[in-house]
Amino acid sequence: MQITIKNANRSQKRYAESVVKFCASKLMSKRLGNALEIHLSFIPGLAETHNENGACIWEDDNHLPREFTIEIDKNLSLRRALESICHEMVHVKQFASGQMKDMMSNRDHVKWEGEVLDRTSMNYWDLPWEIEANGRETGLFVRWAEQNNLGRYAWTRE
């Protein structure tokens, strides 16, 4: 796996690569994880301008992509930023495994496990790919923090 990190502060950079690798190891096969190229970019004010803490963008092909940009709001607390990376890594897994595909003919449509869904006709919290990502982000973060013996730091418990 190739990982590049842009515009991160010292704390974000210190932990971000480790979180990406951990999530890949828990969410996908080693072979798939090794084939990925992840560009992680910390963007100031992403939550204010786009109303989201993070985003996952495939860069090469909507059919089994292997190159992704993950954008994370630079202004988030460290824990929230790392949880958001976990959330976006679930989306990386969904795209890279073919579980989810953006429909090129209509950007509002997503193919989820073979069924075409109109994302604009559903509430965010009812979108199946968001249910999975929201459901896994905290658990992935906690397991990563435990594995790295980081529980003694207050920021991991906020």
C-alpha positions in Angstrom: 0.0 0.0 0.0 1.2 3.4 -0.9 0.1 6.3 1.5 0.8 10.0 1.0 -0.3 12.5 3.6 -0.7 16.2 2.9 -1.3 19.3 5.1 -1.3 17.4 8.4 0.0 18.7 11.6 2.5 16.7 13.7 -0.1 14.7 15.6 -2.3 14.0 12.6 0.7 12.8 10.6 2.1 10.8 13.5 -1.1 8.6 13.7 -2.8 8.8 10.3 -0.7 6.4 8.4 -0.9 3.8 11.2 -4.7 4.1 11.2 -5.0 3.7 7.5 -2.9 0.5 7.6 -4.8 -0.8 10.6 -8.2 -0.3 8.9 -7.0 -1.9 5.7 -5.8 -5.0 7.6 -9.2 -5.3 9.4 -11.4 -4.5 6.4 -9.9 -6.3 3.4 -7.5 -9.0 2.4 -3.8 -8.4 2.5 -3.6 -8.7 -1.3 -6.3 -6.0 -1.8 -4.8 -3.7 0.9 -1.3 -4.0 -0.7 -2.7 -3.0 -4.1 -4.1 0.4 -2.8 -2.8 3.9 -3.2 -4.2 6.2 -0.6 -3.7 10.0 -0.7 -4.8 11.5 2.6 -5.3 15.2 2.6 -6.2 17.4 5.6 -8.4 20.2 4.4 -9.1 23.2 6.7 -12.8 24.0 7.0 -14.1 21.0 5.2 -17.0 20.5 7.6 -18.1 24.2 7.2 -17.8 24.3 3.4 -19.1 20.9 2.5 -21.0 19.8 5.7 -18.8 16.7 6.1 -15.9 15.6 8.2 -14.4 13.6 5.4 -14.7 12.3 1.9 -13.5 9.2 0.0 -12.9 9.8 -3.7 -11.8 7.1 -6.1 -9.3 8.4 -8.6 -8.7 5.8 -11.2 -11.8 3.7 -12.2 -15.3 3.3 -10.8 -15.0 -0.5 -11.4 -12.7 -1.9 -8.6 -10.7 1.3 -8.1 -7.3 1.1 -6.4 -6.3 4.7 -6.1 -8.2 6.9 -3.6 -8.1 10.4 -2.1 -9.4 10.7 1.4 -10.1 14.2 2.6 -10.4 15.0 6.3 -11.3 18.2 8.0 -8.0 19.6 9.4 -9.9 21.4 12.2 -11.3 18.3 13.9 -10.0 17.0 17.2 -7.3 14.3 16.8 -9.7 11.5 17.9 -12.5 12.7 15.6 -10.0 13.1 12.6 -8.8 9.5 13.2 -12.3 8.2 13.5 -13.2 10.0 10.3 -10.3 8.3 8.6 -11.7 4.9 9.8 -15.1 5.9 8.4 -13.6 6.8 5.0 -11.5 3.6 4.9 -14.7 1.6 5.1 -15.8 3.4 1.9 -12.4 2.5 0.4 -13.1 -1.1 1.1 -16.6 -0.8 -0.3 -15.4 0.7 -3.6 -12.2 -1.4 -3.9 -14.1 -4.7 -3.3 -16.9 -3.8 -5.8 -19.6 -3.7 -3.0 -20.3 -0.1 -4.1 -20.0 1.7 -7.4 -20.7 5.2 -8.5 -22.9 5.2 -11.6 -21.2 7.2 -14.3 -24.5 7.8 -16.1 -26.1 9.5 -13.1 -24.0 10.8 -10.2 -27.0 10.6 -7.9 -27.2 6.8 -8.4 -25.0 4.3 -6.6 -24.9 0.6 -7.2 -24.8 -1.1 -3.8 -24.4 -4.9 -3.8 -25.9 -5.1 -7.3 -28.9 -2.8 -6.6 -29.1 0.8 -8.0 -30.1 3.3 -5.3 -30.8 7.0 -5.7 -28.8 8.7 -2.9 -30.9 11.9 -3.2 -34.2 10.0 -2.4 -32.8 8.6 0.9 -31.8 10.1 4.2 -28.1 10.0 4.8 -28.6 7.7 7.9 -30.5 5.2 5.8 -27.9 4.8 3.1 -26.5 1.3 3.5 -22.9 2.3 2.8 -23.1 5.0 5.5 -24.8 2.6 8.0 -21.7 0.4 7.6 -19.2 3.2 7.8 -20.8 4.9 10.7 -21.2 1.6 12.5 -17.6 0.7 12.2 -15.7 3.9 12.6 -15.6 4.0 16.4 -14.9 0.3 16.8 -12.0 0.5 14.4 -10.6 3.5 16.2 -10.9 1.9 19.6 -9.2 -1.3 18.4 -6.4 0.6 16.8 -5.9 2.7 20.0 -5.8 -0.5 22.1 -3.4 -2.2 19.8 -1.1 0.8 20.0 -1.4 1.2 23.8 -2.8 4.7 23.5 -5.5 4.5 26.1 -3.4 6.5 28.5 -3.8 9.6 26.4 -6.8 11.8 27.2 -7.5 12.5 23.5 -8.3 8.9 22.9 -11.1 9.1 25.4 -12.8 12.3 24.4 
